[in-house]
Amino acid sequence: MPVRRRIVAAAMLAGAVSASVLLAGPAVAAETKYFYGTGMSSNYFTALFNADSAARALASADGFDSSTQCSPGGSYTTQPLPGLYSVRAQIICTR
């Protein structure tokens, strides 16, 4: 029986060590936020640029580095009047 007790004790110790390592995990969880900006222009690309710039300005104001921590998410375009583009752009930021 002493051999069996040593095996059980060793197994319990090994289990406790592996459980503590698994429960430790990363110290800080990643934070992901979505930012939206709008832009209007008679040129679609100018409207898209303005919308993206507005979204990146919001991300910068919230503490994100928009050049390294943000990526384009998508855009939505409408034409409220002929020859006028209204664009809503989304960016996704993670830190």
C-alpha positions as CSV (number, residue, x, y, z in Angstrom):
1,M,0.0,0.0,0.0
2,P,2.8,2.6,0.6
3,V,3.6,2.4,-3.1
4,R,0.0,3.1,-4.1
5,R,-0.1,6.1,-1.7
6,R,3.1,7.5,-3.3
7,I,1.6,7.1,-6.8
8,V,-1.6,8.8,-5.8
9,A,0.3,11.6,-4.1
10,A,2.5,12.1,-7.1
11,A,-0.5,12.1,-9.4
12,M,-2.3,14.7,-7.2
13,L,0.8,16.9,-7.1
14,A,1.2,16.6,-10.9
15,G,-2.5,17.5,-11.4
16,A,-2.2,20.5,-9.1
17,V,0.8,21.8,-11.0
18,S,-0.8,21.4,-14.4
19,A,-4.1,22.9,-13.2
20,S,-2.3,26.0,-11.8
21,V,-0.5,26.5,-15.1
22,L,-3.7,26.2,-17.1
23,L,-5.6,28.6,-14.8
24,A,-2.9,31.2,-15.0
25,G,-3.5,32.1,-18.7
26,P,-2.7,35.4,-20.2
27,A,-2.3,38.4,-17.8
28,V,-4.3,40.8,-19.9
29,A,-7.2,40.1,-22.2
30,A,-7.3,41.7,-25.7
31,E,-9.7,44.6,-26.1
32,T,-11.5,45.0,-29.5
33,K,-13.6,48.0,-30.4
34,Y,-15.4,49.2,-33.5
35,F,-15.3,52.8,-34.6
36,Y,-17.5,54.5,-37.3
37,G,-17.0,57.6,-39.3
38,T,-19.0,59.4,-42.0
39,G,-18.0,61.4,-45.0
40,M,-19.7,63.2,-47.8
41,S,-18.4,64.4,-51.2
42,S,-19.1,64.5,-54.9
43,N,-16.2,62.1,-55.3
44,Y,-16.7,58.6,-53.8
45,F,-13.0,58.1,-52.9
46,T,-12.9,61.5,-51.2
47,A,-16.0,60.6,-49.2
48,L,-14.5,57.2,-48.2
49,F,-11.2,58.8,-47.2
50,N,-13.1,61.4,-45.0
51,A,-15.1,58.7,-43.4
52,D,-12.1,56.5,-42.7
53,S,-10.2,59.5,-41.3
54,A,-13.1,60.4,-39.0
55,A,-13.2,56.8,-37.6
56,R,-9.4,56.8,-37.1
57,A,-9.7,60.1,-35.2
58,L,-12.2,58.5,-32.9
59,A,-10.0,55.5,-32.3
60,S,-7.0,57.8,-31.6
61,A,-9.1,59.8,-29.1
62,D,-9.9,56.5,-27.3
63,G,-6.2,55.6,-27.0
64,F,-5.7,53.3,-29.9
65,D,-2.8,53.7,-32.4
66,S,-4.8,53.8,-35.6
67,S,-1.8,53.0,-37.8
68,T,-0.9,49.7,-36.0
69,Q,-3.8,48.6,-33.9
70,C,-6.7,49.2,-36.4
71,S,-7.8,47.6,-39.6
72,P,-10.6,48.4,-42.1
73,G,-13.9,46.8,-41.3
74,G,-16.1,47.9,-44.1
75,S,-18.1,50.7,-45.6
76,Y,-21.6,51.6,-46.5
77,T,-22.4,54.0,-49.3
78,T,-25.6,55.9,-50.2
79,Q,-26.3,58.7,-52.7
80,P,-28.8,61.1,-51.0
81,L,-28.6,63.3,-54.1
82,P,-27.4,62.7,-57.6
83,G,-23.6,63.2,-57.7
84,L,-23.3,63.2,-53.9
85,Y,-21.9,60.2,-52.0
86,S,-22.4,59.6,-48.3
87,V,-20.1,56.9,-46.9
88,R,-20.1,55.3,-43.5
89,A,-16.8,53.5,-42.7
90,Q,-16.0,51.1,-40.0
91,I,-12.6,50.2,-38.5
92,I,-11.8,47.5,-36.0
93,C,-9.2,48.2,-33.3
94,T,-7.6,45.7,-31.0
95,R,-5.1,46.2,-28.2
